[in-house]
Amino acid sequence: MMLAWILFIFLAAMILALDVLIPQTTAGTNAFKRAAVLCSLPVFLALVYGLYLHFALAQSVDAPVVAGPHPALTFSTGYLLELGLSADNVMMFIIMLRALEIPAADQNLVMFWAIILAIVARVALILTGLALIGRFHLLFYFMGAFLVLAGGLMFFQRDGERGIGERLIGLSSNILPISPEYAGRQMIVLINGRRRITPLLLAIILVGLVDVLFAFDSIPAVFGITSDPLIVTSSNVFAVLALHRLYFIMAPLMDRLRFLEAGLAVILLFIGGKMLLPLLAAYVPAVQISTTTSLLVIVAVLLSAAGASFAFPAKKK
């Protein structure tokens, strides 16, 4: 198990190093293709890690107790779930960076540092959640009910979560001393003898904060797949590390993925319902939803939402 943790940390550090060494271009006809190629790198490394778990944990004596007999399948399901739910985060990031008028050349910097903040916050939330679930098992069912509620709100109120971005920007302007003008890549400027936060630093803080807010949906969802600390943490972190490149893929496609949010809502309802099934055992026949079934449902819903978005595009206003 220790080697699995070490490899996870090493691969995560490698992905961050690649983000620094291979910056994302934001202009030109090849920007989208470059983003797609660079996004495949963290996804590929995550899949390599999943294969390692298959050979390392499947033969372990104590690992299958929590991770199940097929840890690689459990990791892949959790990772795909987190990656799919991260698409909603990226939509919020695009809206917020547009609202703050962050130049395309600086969006790369904003996403990199915001993801660092998001990883630290998510790991803290996961460790806290694991500790609480170990002591209070009813919290597991509370998470399931929360996912059902979040999925219902997302499905019937499509613009509900996106309004968070506008509220955060307005609220932060009233609380923080923000410079009214963009100051390049400076984080803090001195105006009339007083330090003020630039829109660039505000964007980093808000994007990281929004990811944490959305993590209250995604982290309980992965608990519906497994409670193994290694798989929960690694699937979350690997998914967050892909957000940097995923942002530059989804930015030009945002207006075309009209059914993606509805698909994510269906996934939240499915995972939340799965977590609540033990409570219904006394009223309905026992139903066991395997990890394989969960993976197939997630893949089918995501592909259907993407296919429907391209098959039935929104009418241009």
Residue pairs with C-beta under 8 A, 6 or more apart in sequence:
1 57
1 60
1 62
1 63
1 230
3 56
4 52
4 53
4 56
4 57
4 230
5 230
7 49
7 52
8 49
8 230
8 233
8 234
8 237
11 45
11 46
11 48
11 49
11 238
12 119
12 237
12 238
12 241
14 45
15 41
15 42
15 45
15 238
15 241
16 116
16 241
18 38
18 41
18 42
19 112
19 244
20 112
22 38
23 108
24 31
24 34
24 35
24 38
24 108
24 244
24 245
24 248
25 31
25 34
26 104
26 105
26 107
26 108
26 248
27 104
27 105
31 248
32 248
32 249
32 252
35 245
35 248
35 249
36 249
38 245
39 242
39 245
39 246
39 249
41 245
42 238
42 241
42 242
42 245
43 83
43 242
45 238
46 79
46 238
46 239
46 242
47 76
49 75
49 234
49 238
50 72
50 75
50 76
50 79
51 72
53 67
53 71
53 72
53 75
53 231
54 70
54 71
54 72
57 63
57 64
57 67
57 71
58 64
58 69
58 70
58 71
58 72
63 71
63 228
64 71
66 226
66 227
66 228
67 74
67 75
67 226
67 228
67 230
67 231
68 74
68 226
68 291
70 291
71 228
71 231
73 291
73 292
73 295
74 225
74 226
74 228
74 231
74 291
75 231
75 234
75 235
76 295
77 225
77 291
77 294
77 295
77 298
78 222
78 225
78 226
78 231
78 232
78 235
78 236
79 234
79 235
79 238
79 239
80 295
80 298
80 299
80 302
81 218
81 221
81 222
81 225
81 235
81 267
81 271
81 294
81 298
82 218
82 221
82 222
82 235
82 236
82 238
82 239
82 240
83 239
83 242
83 246
84 263
84 264
84 267
84 298
84 302
85 214
85 217
85 218
85 221
85 239
85 264
85 267
85 268
86 218
86 239
86 240
86 242
86 243
86 246
87 246
87 250
87 257
87 260
87 264
88 154
88 161
88 214
88 260
88 261
88 264
89 210
89 211
89 214
89 243
90 243
90 246
90 247
90 250
91 162
91 250
91 254
91 260
91 261
92 161
92 162
92 164
92 165
92 210
92 214
93 111
93 114
93 207
93 210
93 243
93 247
94 247
94 250
94 251
94 254
95 162
95 165
96 165
96 168
96 169
96 203
96 206
96 207
96 210
97 107
97 110
97 203
97 207
99 165
99 166
99 169
100 169
100 199
100 202
100 203
100 206
101 182
101 199
102 110
102 182
102 199
102 200
102 203
103 182
106 184
106 185
106 200
107 247
107 248
108 244
109 185
109 200
110 200
110 203
110 204
110 207
111 207
111 243
111 244
111 247
112 244
113 204
113 208
114 203
114 204
114 205
114 207
114 208
114 211
115 208
115 211
115 240
115 241
115 243
115 244
116 208
117 204
117 205
117 208
117 211
118 207
118 208
118 211
118 212
118 215
118 240
118 243
119 237
119 240
119 241
121 208
121 211
121 212
121 215
122 211
122 212
122 215
122 219
122 236
122 237
122 240
123 233
123 236
123 237
125 212
125 215
125 216
125 219
126 219
126 229
126 232
126 233
126 236
127 229
129 139
129 143
129 219
129 220
129 223
130 227
130 229
130 232
132 139
133 139
133 140
133 223
133 227
140 223
140 275
141 275
141 276
141 278
141 279
143 220
143 223
143 224
143 272
143 275
144 220
144 224
144 271
144 272
144 273
144 274
144 275
144 276
145 272
145 276
146 216
146 220
146 272
147 217
147 220
147 221
147 224
147 268
147 269
147 271
147 272
147 275
148 268
148 269
148 272
148 273
148 276
149 272
150 217
150 268
150 272
151 265
151 266
151 267
151 268
151 269
151 272
152 265
152 269
153 160
154 160
154 161
154 261
154 262
154 264
154 265
154 268
155 262
155 265
155 266
155 269
158 261
158 262
161 214
164 210
164 213
165 206
165 210
168 206
168 209
168 210
169 206
172 178
172 202
172 205
172 206
176 197
176 202
177 194
177 195
177 196
177 197
178 196
178 197
178 198
178 199
178 202
179 189
179 191
179 196
179 197
179 198
179 199
182 198
182 199
182 200
183 189
183 198
183 200
184 200
185 200
186 198
186 200
187 197
187 198
187 200
187 201
188 195
188 196
188 197
188 198
188 201
189 195
189 196
189 198
190 196
211 240
211 243
215 236
217 268
218 236
218 239
219 232
219 236
220 272
220 275
221 267
221 268
221 271
221 272
222 232
222 235
222 236
223 232
223 275
224 271
224 272
224 274
224 275
225 231
225 271
225 291
225 294
226 232
226 291
250 257
255 314
256 309
256 310
256 313
256 314
257 305
257 306
257 309
258 309
258 312
258 313
258 314
259 305
259 306
259 308
259 309
259 312
260 305
260 306
260 309
262 305
263 301
263 302
263 304
263 305
263 306
264 305
266 301
267 297
267 298
267 301
267 302
270 294
270 297
270 298
270 301
271 294
274 289
274 294
277 287
277 289
